[in-house]
């Protein structure tokens, strides 16, 4: 590797991995600028900045991306109905392109041609960061220590990093006793590695930080009204207290708080990584879970049946793209635009209640609904002629009769 004083922008979290990587890069002769993106994680940024400077960073840049993250990444993911493998709400996946934008902007401003990160060689984040950086800054070079033999042959895992940190006086929060990895932002917190790598091991007691255990949640439900405009959350009201929220940050923070209080949004899953491995992770996404369920209910109420089915298919495709780090790809742009076109009529309000880990829809309302109460009523005939149903059934039964004939003929 180069020992010149080339400038490197390091995606720095202040945690064990990137603190050790910061020192390792400096030892290799690089001029390292540490970049920290505030996407809502519970972090003492002043202390992290001080630590990075103490380790030897030439500069530390802390950028507040919370509003950008919510409005440009979290809200579109809710609007598009993104859910990887029908379970994971993509909290980490949607944060990576947001952070990558900040990394690239910083690299260009600092005149740096190299971006470094602490993502492992087995994970998804290396792909997400690098796809985004290469797309936004084609000339950039990526330095990924966890893929460099001279790094990973010395540091086999977190225990080696902990020893290196101890030798060099780098303070870290992880200990050999419970060294799991955690990633947090306004959309969620994820937990993996350590004891969690064995899929049969239950989640350690007290690991979750955003949500209460549902059994310890209040015995009284919380009732909430959520208003969407063209598929985007614009207004939330607590129906018990009358308090309302209308800014993106206030909405997500409130829903995280109320959802967390009621134990909403926990999952423990094994998922398929893009690189080909299966991994086990714990996720908690209280606010996004509430929004996702409310938005999905409003879509069924308002969208044409076939449009909804096509949109659901496209949401599955886009979920794959985002999980695989392709937020800035042409295919993701195309699908996102298609889905957003379907959302122009998704305007209305959904009433939900949260109770001991569950989100239950109580009702929904819109001034422009496809739902026709008179047409569907069992008490009013309206414009629907019951006699027509017979022809509909007989026509659609033709293929069933033919299949029965065919099957009996081949017994």
N, C-alpha and C positions, 0 to 999 in steps of 0.2 A: 504493500500500500504506500501511497505518497506520504512523505514526511515534510512537505512544503507547508507554508503558512496559508494554505487555501482556506477560504471562508466557507464554513458549513452552517446551514440553518438546521438546528436540531428540534424536532417536535418533542418538547419537554413537558413532562407531566409533574415532575417533582417527586415521583415515586422511585422505587428501588431500581428498576431496569434503566430508566433514562438518566437517573443520577449517576449510575455506574458507567453508562455509555458516554455521558458527558466527559467524565474524567478520562476514560479510555481514549476518546477522540483527541483530547488535549495531549495525552501522552504520545499519541501518534503524530503530533505536530500540527494539528488543525487549529485554526482560529474559529472557535465555536460561538455562534449566536444562538441562545436558547429562546425558543418561541413557545409561549403558553397561550392557549386559546381558552377563554372562559366561556364554556357552553352550559354553565349552571352547576358544575360539580362543587361539592362542599370542600373548598380548598382555601388555605391561607396563602393567597398569592404573594403577599409581601414576604412571608417567611420562605416560600418556595424560591422567590427571586433572590433573596439574600443567600439561600443555600447554593443556588446555581452560581452566583458570583463568587462565593467562597470556594466552590469546587474549582473555578477557573474560567467560567464563561466570560467572554469579552463584553457581552451585552446580553441583557434579558429583556425580551419584549412580551408584555402581557396585554392581550387584546380582548376586549369584551365583545363577544359574538353572540350573546344570549338572545337578543331580539332578532338578529339575522337568522340564527339557528331555528328559532320558533317559526318565524314568518316564511322563511325560504326553504325550510327542510321538514320541520315537524308538521306544520299545517298542510303542505302538499301531500305528505305521507298519509295523513288522516283523510284528506279529500280524495285521494286515489285508492284508499282502502288497502294499504299495503300490510301484508301479513305473511311472512316467509313460512312455508310449509304449514300454513293455516294456524300457526301458533305464535310465532315470534314477531313482535311489533317493530322490529328493526331499529331499536333505540341507538345501538352503537353504529350500525350501518349507515344511518342518515347523518350521524355526527361527523363521520370521516370526510366526506366531500366538503362540508362546511369548514372543518379545520384545514383541509388541504388548500382551500382558497386563501386562507390566511397565511399559510406557509409559503405559497407561491408569491403572494403579494409582498411578503417580507423578503423573500429571496431576491426579487426584482429590485425592491427598494434598497437593499443592502449590497447589491451587485454580486450576489453569491450564485454560483453555478451548481452547488451541491446541496441536496436536502437529505437529512438523515432521520431515521425513526427507530423506535424500539420494538416494532412488531416482530414476532417470532417467525421463523421459517416454516412453521407448520400451520400458521393461522390465516385468517381472512384479512386482517388489517393491513398486512404488507401489500396485498393486492389492491385494496381500496385506496390506500394512500398513494401508491405508485401509479395506478391507472389515472387517478385524478391529477396528480402532479404532471405526468407525461402529457396529458391532454391539455392542461392549462399552461404548461411551460415546456414545450417539446425539446428544448435544448438542455434541460436539466439533467444532472446525473444523480442517481440515488445511491446512498451509502447505507446499507442495511447490515449492521454489525452481526445480527443473529444469523446471517447467511455467509459471513466471513469466517473461513476455517480458523484463522488466528484468533478469532474471538470465541467462537463456539467450542473450540477444542480446549480452551481454558475455562470457560464458563459453561458447564454442562446444564446448569439450571439455576433455580432461585437460591439454593443453598450455597453455591459458589459465589453468587452475587452478594449474598449476605456477608460472607467471609471477606470478600474484596472491600465491601463498604465499611466493615468494621476495621479492617487494616488501615484504611485511608480516612477514617474519621467522618464518613458520610452518614448522617442520621437517616434512618428509614423507619417506616411504621410496621412493615411486615417482620415477623419473627419466625424462626425455624419451627415453632410450635404450631402455628396455623397460617402457613404462607399461601393463602389463596390470592388470586388476582381479582381486582375489582375495577370496573370502568363506570363512571357516573356522568350524567348530564341531566338536562331538564326533562328529557323524555323517559329516562329509566336509569337503573343501576344493573349491571351484569356482574356475575361472579363465576369464576372458573379456576381450574388447576388445583393442585394440592389434593386434599381429601375428596374433592368433588370429581376428580378424574375417574374414580371408581363409580360407575353408574348406579350400583346398588346401595351406595352409602347415602343415607338421608342427609338433607341439608343440616349443617350444624346449628344448634339452637342459638338464636341471637344474631345470625349472619345478616338477615335482611335489615336494611337501614331506612328504607322509605315507607315500609308498610308494617302494620301490626299483624301479628298472627290472627287470622279470622276469628279464632275462638276467644281471643281477648278483645275483640272489637266491641263497640257499643251495642247494647241490646235494642236501641232505637235506631231506625234507619235514617239516612239523610236524603232529603228530596231536592232535586236540582232540575232547573229548566235550562236547556242548552239551545241556543238559536244559531242556525247556520245560514249563510248567504252564499249562494252558488257553491255549496259544498264546504265552505270555510267557516270555522267557528268565529262568531263575532260578539256573542253576548251570553253570559252565564248568570243565573240568578239562584241563590239559595232560597228555596220555597219555604223553608222553616223560619228563616230570620229576615228575609226580604233583601238581604245584601246582594249587590250585583257587581259584576266585573266585565269590563269591555275592552281592555287592552290585552294583546297576546300574552305578555308576560304575567299579567295578573290572572288571566284565565288559566294558564297551565299551572302556575304556582298554587292557585286555589284548588284546582281539581287534584293536583298531586297531594295536597294537604288533606282534603276531605276523603279522597280515595285511599290514601295511606292510613288514615284513621280507621277506616272500615275494612282494611285488609284486601283491597281490590288490586288485581293486576299481577299476582305472583304466578310464575310458571317454573317448572323444573323439567327440562327437556334434553333429549339427545337430538342433535341436528346434523345435517349434512353440509360440511364445509365445502366451499368452491374448489379447494385444492384436492379434494377427494377423500378426506378423513372424516370420521364421525367424531363429534365432540359433545360433551355434556356441559350444560350451562344452566344457571339460575338467573331469572330475570324478574324484575318488578317494575311495572309501568302503570301506576295507578291512574294518572291523568289521561294518558293516551288511550288506555283501555276504556275509560268512560266515554271519551270522544269517539273512539272507533265504534263502539256498540250503538251509540246514539245516532251517529252518521249512517251506519248500515241500516238501521231501522227506518230512517227518513228516506233513504234511497228506495227501499222496497215500497214504501208508501207513495213515492212521487214518480219513479221512473217507469217507463214502458217495460214490460216483461222481457222482451228480447234485447232491448238496450241494456237492461240490468245484467242479463246473462253474458253479453259480449263484454260489458264493462268488468264483470267479475273475472272473466278469463284474462283480460288485459291486465287487471290488477295482479293476478298471479304471475304473469310474465314480468311486470315491472318490479314486483317483489324480488324475483330472482335476479333481475338486473342490479337492483340496489344492493342486495345482499352480496353480490359478486363484485361490487366496486365499480359498477358501470353507470353511475348517476349521470355523468357527463357524456355518455355515449350517444350516437345518433339513434340507436334503437330505443333507448330510454326516453330521449326527447320526443320521438315519434309517438310512443305509447302514452307518455304523460300528456301530450297535447290531445290525443284521442279521448283519454279519460276526462280531462278537464272540459272538453266540449260537452260531455254527458252531464256535467255538473251545473250547467247554466240554469236548470230548473230545480236544483236541490236547495231550495230556500224554505225554511220553516223552523219550527220549534219542537223539541222532544223533551218530555218529562221523564226523568229516571230517578230511581232510588238506589242507594248503595247500602248493602247490608251483609256483614260478615263474609266478605270476600266476593260478593256477587253484585252485578249491575243488572237491574231489572227495569225494562221500559214500562212506564205506566200509561203513556199516551203520546200522541203527536198531532201537530196542527200545521197546516199551510194554506195560504189563500189560493194557491194554484195546484191543487192535488188532482192526480188522475183517479183517485178513489172517488167513486160516485155512490153515495149512501143510498139514494133512491133506487138506483139500478141494481144494487146488490141486495137490497132489503128483502127479507122473507115475508114482509107484511105488505109490500107495494110491488105490483107487477112491473110498473114503469114501461120502458121501451123494449124489455126483454120478452120474447114470445116463447113460453115453455115448450110449445110444440116443435120448435126448431131444434131443441136439444136431442130429440129422437134421431133426426137425420144426421146430426153431428156424431152421435154415438155409433150409429150403424156404419157410417163412412169410415170412422177410425177403427172400427172392429174388423174391417175387411182383412187387414194384414194379420190380425190375430187368428181369424178363422183359417186363413191360408197356411199359417205356420202350424196350426194344429193338424191340418190335413197332411202337410208335408212330414211332420214328425211321426204321425201314425203310420204313414206309408213306408217309413224306414225303420220300423220296429223289428 
